[in-house]
Amino acid sequence: MDTITGAKILVTGPNSSVGLPVALDLATRNEVWGVARFGNADLRARLEAGGVHCETVDFATADFTGLPDDFDYVCNFAVARGGDGDWDRDLAANGEAVGLLLARCRRATAFLHCSSTAVYQPAGAHPLAETDSLGDNHRAMFATYSIAKIASEVVARTACRQFGVPTTVARLNVPYGDHLGWPWFHLKMMEAGLAIPVHPDRPNRFNPIHADDIVRQVPWLLAAASVPATVVNWAGGPATVEEWCGLIAELTGLEARFEETERTIGSVTTDNTRMHALVGPAEVDWRTGITRMVAANR
Ligand SMILES: NC(=O)c1ccc[n+]([C@@H]2O[C@H](COP(=O)([O-])OP(=O)(O)OC[C@H]3O[C@@H](n4cnc5c(N)ncnc54)[C@H](OP(=O)(O)O)[C@@H]3O)[C@@H](O)[C@H]2O)c1
């Protein structure tokens, strides 16, 4: 399924960095509803100008009763990753909310739950497959994130079976684009003369995936949904932090200065065999994507 047309689609977190291009793209051919708290009025206005119908819902309380219950597809990009370690709120907003959302949308043809490779136990340069050990690899930066994402996967898997809604749990690696993601953040740090934190267990290898590939693969991921849920890595690459910062330095003349610290995320690189079989590979080579990102920002 390379495109979806004429459907009624709910996108949660349509104002997130990953969800925004997806919601705007889907809204060119479909009736798209977006839910979030919409603290940023500019982003809400941008979505509405792009045809997205925005409704305010706080996932911490997760009252979805004001929403229609006849969505054809649901794409869940909302994530609460408060850095304050409020476990109760973050498990409610990331876990309980997913079950209540699936219950509300039980008539949907497919549900895409955006997860993260933050769910894996770090394993250095070993490419992590969907069957590998789970762990808490984001603790150094976001206290609740990895465990809340694992919890949300389990709730999505359970609700998928309970309500019979075909579901895909897609574990996104490093999403990036012209104005989003970790590489973009590194560009901004380099412009500010800041050192890039890297884990001492070098090289720091990930699988960056460009926003164009994310947008292009959403319909395929929805088509891959099943009961019980399909669980799949969602990734491009591989490339190391050192490599992409090196390329940014080469293209801009900025210095790529690294600072080794345990208080950052170490390598999380993925085996993308299942993804390639289900939805095909990412098409934007990381060097091309980073070059485009630099050109868009300088
Ligand atoms: N960014 C990455 O590097 C990365 C990597 C791997 C996976 N992912 C996954 O990609 C998805 C999107 O991540 P992102 O980084 O693009 O997100 P983001 O930019 O941090 O945005 C978070 C989104 O969640 C919404 N949200 C947060 N708390 C909420 C609440 N209590 N109620 C309702 N909505 C709430 C936000 O809207 P409001 O604040 O307006 O409510 C916003 O739309 C997530 O599933 C994330 O786990 C991201």
The ligand as a Tripos MOL2 file, in Angstrom:
@<TRIPOS>MOLECULE
LIG
   48    52     1     0     0
SMALL
NO_CHARGES

@<TRIPOS>ATOM
      1 N1         12.6910   12.1400   18.2270 N.am      1 LIG1
      2 C1         13.3680   11.0100   18.2060 C.2       1 LIG1
      3 O1         14.6240   11.0290   18.0980 O.2       1 LIG1
      4 C2         12.6480    9.6760   18.2830 C.ar      1 LIG1
      5 C3         13.4060    8.4870   18.1950 C.ar      1 LIG1
      6 C4         12.7470    7.2520   18.2340 C.ar      1 LIG1
      7 C5         11.3660    7.2120   18.3660 C.ar      1 LIG1
      8 N2         10.6520    8.3710   18.4650 N.ar      1 LIG1
      9 C6          9.2120    8.2710   18.6330 C.3       1 LIG1
     10 O2          8.5740    9.1020   17.6590 O.3       1 LIG1
     11 C7          7.3270    9.5800   18.2070 C.3       1 LIG1
     12 C8          7.3320   11.1020   18.1120 C.3       1 LIG1
     13 O3          8.4520   11.5610   18.8610 O.3       1 LIG1
     14 P1          8.9790   13.0590   18.7130 P.3       1 LIG1
     15 O4         10.3670   13.0920   19.2400 O.co2     1 LIG1
     16 O5          8.7150   13.5370   17.3300 O.co2     1 LIG1
     17 O6          8.0150   13.7810   19.7450 O.3       1 LIG1
     18 P2          8.0950   15.3060   20.2500 P.3       1 LIG1
     19 O7          8.5820   16.1760   19.1470 O.co2     1 LIG1
     20 O8          8.8010   15.3190   21.5610 O.co2     1 LIG1
     21 O9          6.5740   15.6170   20.4970 O.3       1 LIG1
     22 C9          5.8420   14.9110   21.4770 C.3       1 LIG1
     23 C10         4.4180   14.8140   21.0030 C.3       1 LIG1
     24 O10         3.6010   14.1910   21.9570 O.3       1 LIG1
     25 C11         2.5710   15.1130   22.3590 C.3       1 LIG1
     26 N3          2.3350   14.9580   23.7890 N.ar      1 LIG1
     27 C12         3.2580   14.9970   24.7840 C.ar      1 LIG1
     28 N4          2.6490   14.8500   25.9740 N.ar      1 LIG1
     29 C13         1.3310   14.7200   25.7080 C.ar      1 LIG1
     30 C14         0.1850   14.5660   26.5170 C.ar      1 LIG1
     31 N5          0.2690   14.4990   27.8630 N.pl3     1 LIG1
     32 N6         -1.0220   14.4840   25.9110 N.ar      1 LIG1
     33 C15        -1.1330   14.5540   24.5600 C.ar      1 LIG1
     34 N7         -0.0960   14.6970   23.7430 N.ar      1 LIG1
     35 C16         1.1290   14.7870   24.3160 C.ar      1 LIG1
     36 C17         3.1330   16.4870   22.0450 C.3       1 LIG1
     37 O11         2.1190   17.4590   21.8840 O.3       1 LIG1
     38 P3          1.7320   18.5060   23.0620 P.3       1 LIG1
     39 O12         2.9790   18.7740   23.8450 O.co2     1 LIG1
     40 O13         1.1980   19.6970   22.3420 O.co2     1 LIG1
     41 O14         0.6970   17.7900   23.8620 O.co2     1 LIG1
     42 C18         3.8200   16.1930   20.7230 C.3       1 LIG1
     43 O15         2.8970   16.0810   19.6750 O.3       1 LIG1
     44 C19         7.2630    9.0490   19.6340 C.3       1 LIG1
     45 O16         6.5420    7.8550   19.6640 O.3       1 LIG1
     46 C20         8.7100    8.7650   19.9730 C.3       1 LIG1
     47 O17         8.8510    7.8000   20.9870 O.3       1 LIG1
     48 C21        11.2750    9.5970   18.4230 C.ar      1 LIG1
@<TRIPOS>BOND
     1     1     2 1
     2     2     3 2
     3     2     4 1
     4     4     5 ar
     5     4    48 ar
     6     5     6 ar
     7     6     7 ar
     8     7     8 ar
     9     8     9 1
    10     8    48 ar
    11     9    10 1
    12     9    46 1
    13    10    11 1
    14    11    12 1
    15    11    44 1
    16    12    13 1
    17    13    14 1
    18    14    15 2
    19    14    16 1
    20    14    17 1
    21    17    18 1
    22    18    19 2
    23    18    20 1
    24    18    21 1
    25    21    22 1
    26    22    23 1
    27    23    24 1
    28    23    42 1
    29    24    25 1
    30    25    26 1
    31    25    36 1
    32    26    27 ar
    33    26    35 ar
    34    27    28 ar
    35    28    29 ar
    36    29    30 ar
    37    29    35 ar
    38    30    31 1
    39    30    32 ar
    40    32    33 ar
    41    33    34 ar
    42    34    35 ar
    43    36    37 1
    44    36    42 1
    45    37    38 1
    46    38    39 2
    47    38    40 1
    48    38    41 1
    49    42    43 1
    50    44    45 1
    51    44    46 1
    52    46    47 1
@<TRIPOS>SUBSTRUCTURE
     1 LIG1         1 GROUP 0 **** ****
